[in-house]
């Protein structure tokens, strides 16, 4: 069963509430997590525990040591991919936890 995408994120109303109440980072983190769900296969995505954004630092918590190591080795690739997808300068660093 395919999980329903977070269509509400693209809504202008939600974006304006995010700006007013200061949770734009969380909204962007949800978009990154959705991107990872499409990018990774379902078994690998199941190992992604959480995605958070603090300032311009994106942190991804991964349960699997192998996947965690793969992300660390390809850190610059993923950082570049996220900046291309979501806008240049949105992320300055990527932490794999």
The 8 nearest C-alpha neighbors of each residue, nearest first, counted from 0:
[[1, 2, 3, 41, 4, 36, 42, 40],
 [2, 0, 3, 4, 41, 36, 37, 5],
 [1, 3, 4, 0, 5, 36, 33, 37],
 [4, 2, 1, 5, 6, 0, 33, 7],
 [5, 3, 6, 2, 33, 7, 1, 8],
 [4, 6, 7, 8, 3, 33, 9, 30],
 [5, 7, 8, 4, 9, 10, 3, 30],
 [6, 8, 10, 5, 9, 13, 4, 11],
 [9, 7, 6, 10, 5, 13, 26, 14],
 [8, 10, 7, 6, 11, 14, 13, 5],
 [9, 11, 13, 7, 12, 8, 14, 6],
 [12, 10, 14, 13, 15, 9, 8, 16],
 [11, 13, 15, 10, 14, 16, 17, 9],
 [12, 14, 16, 10, 15, 11, 17, 8],
 [15, 13, 17, 11, 12, 16, 18, 10],
 [14, 16, 18, 12, 17, 13, 11, 19],
 [17, 15, 19, 13, 18, 14, 20, 12],
 [18, 16, 22, 23, 14, 15, 20, 21],
 [17, 19, 15, 21, 16, 20, 23, 14],
 [18, 20, 16, 17, 21, 15, 22, 14],
 [21, 19, 17, 18, 22, 16, 23, 15],
 [22, 20, 18, 17, 19, 23, 24, 16],
 [23, 21, 17, 25, 24, 20, 26, 18],
 [22, 24, 17, 26, 25, 21, 18, 27],
 [25, 23, 27, 22, 26, 52, 28, 53],
 [24, 26, 28, 22, 27, 23, 29, 52],
 [25, 27, 23, 29, 28, 24, 30, 22],
 [26, 28, 30, 24, 29, 25, 23, 31],
 [27, 29, 25, 31, 51, 30, 26, 52],
 [30, 28, 32, 26, 27, 31, 33, 25],
 [29, 31, 27, 33, 28, 32, 34, 26],
 [32, 30, 34, 28, 33, 29, 35, 27],
 [31, 33, 29, 35, 34, 30, 50, 28],
 [34, 32, 36, 30, 31, 35, 29, 37],
 [33, 35, 31, 37, 32, 36, 38, 30],
 [36, 34, 38, 32, 37, 33, 39, 31],
 [35, 37, 33, 34, 38, 39, 44, 32],
 [38, 36, 34, 35, 39, 33, 40, 41],
 [37, 39, 35, 36, 34, 40, 44, 33],
 [40, 38, 36, 44, 35, 37, 43, 41],
 [39, 41, 43, 42, 44, 38, 36, 37],
 [40, 42, 44, 43, 45, 39, 36, 37],
 [43, 41, 45, 44, 40, 46, 39, 47],
 [42, 44, 45, 46, 41, 40, 39, 47],
 [43, 45, 41, 46, 47, 42, 39, 36],
 [44, 46, 42, 43, 47, 41, 48, 40],
 [47, 45, 62, 44, 43, 61, 63, 48],
 [48, 46, 61, 44, 45, 49, 60, 62],
 [47, 49, 60, 61, 46, 62, 50, 45],
 [50, 48, 60, 59, 47, 51, 61, 32],
 [49, 51, 59, 28, 58, 32, 60, 52],
 [52, 50, 58, 28, 57, 59, 49, 53],
 [51, 53, 57, 24, 56, 28, 54, 58],
 [54, 52, 56, 55, 57, 51, 24, 58],
 [53, 55, 56, 52, 24, 57, 90, 91],
 [54, 56, 90, 91, 53, 89, 57, 52],
 [57, 55, 92, 53, 54, 52, 91, 90],
 [56, 58, 52, 93, 51, 94, 92, 55],
 [59, 57, 94, 51, 93, 50, 95, 52],
 [58, 60, 50, 95, 49, 96, 94, 61],
 [59, 61, 96, 49, 48, 95, 47, 50],
 [62, 60, 47, 48, 46, 67, 63, 96],
 [61, 63, 46, 47, 64, 48, 60, 67],
 [62, 64, 66, 65, 46, 61, 67, 47],
 [65, 63, 67, 66, 68, 62, 61, 69],
 [66, 64, 68, 67, 63, 69, 70, 62],
 [65, 67, 69, 63, 68, 64, 70, 61],
 [68, 66, 64, 70, 65, 69, 61, 63],
 [67, 69, 71, 65, 66, 70, 64, 72],
 [70, 68, 66, 72, 71, 67, 73, 65],
 [69, 71, 73, 67, 68, 72, 74, 66],
 [72, 70, 74, 68, 69, 73, 67, 95],
 [71, 73, 69, 70, 74, 68, 75, 67],
 [74, 72, 70, 76, 71, 75, 69, 77],
 [73, 75, 71, 77, 76, 70, 72, 78],
 [74, 76, 78, 77, 73, 79, 72, 93],
 [77, 75, 73, 79, 74, 78, 80, 81],
 [78, 76, 80, 74, 79, 75, 81, 73],
 [79, 77, 75, 81, 80, 76, 74, 82],
 [78, 80, 82, 76, 77, 81, 75, 83],
 [79, 81, 77, 83, 78, 82, 76, 84],
 [82, 80, 84, 78, 83, 79, 85, 77],
 [83, 81, 87, 86, 79, 85, 84, 80],
 [84, 82, 80, 81, 86, 85, 87, 79],
 [83, 85, 81, 82, 86, 80, 87, 79],
 [86, 84, 82, 83, 81, 89, 87, 31],
 [87, 85, 82, 83, 89, 84, 88, 81],
 [86, 88, 82, 89, 83, 85, 90, 84],
 [87, 89, 90, 86, 82, 91, 55, 85],
 [88, 90, 87, 86, 55, 82, 91, 85],
 [91, 89, 55, 88, 92, 56, 82, 57],
 [90, 92, 55, 56, 88, 89, 93, 57],
 [93, 91, 56, 90, 57, 94, 55, 78],
 [92, 94, 57, 58, 56, 78, 95, 74],
 [95, 93, 58, 57, 96, 59, 92, 56],
 [94, 96, 59, 58, 60, 71, 93, 67],
 [95, 60, 59, 61, 94, 58, 67, 62]]
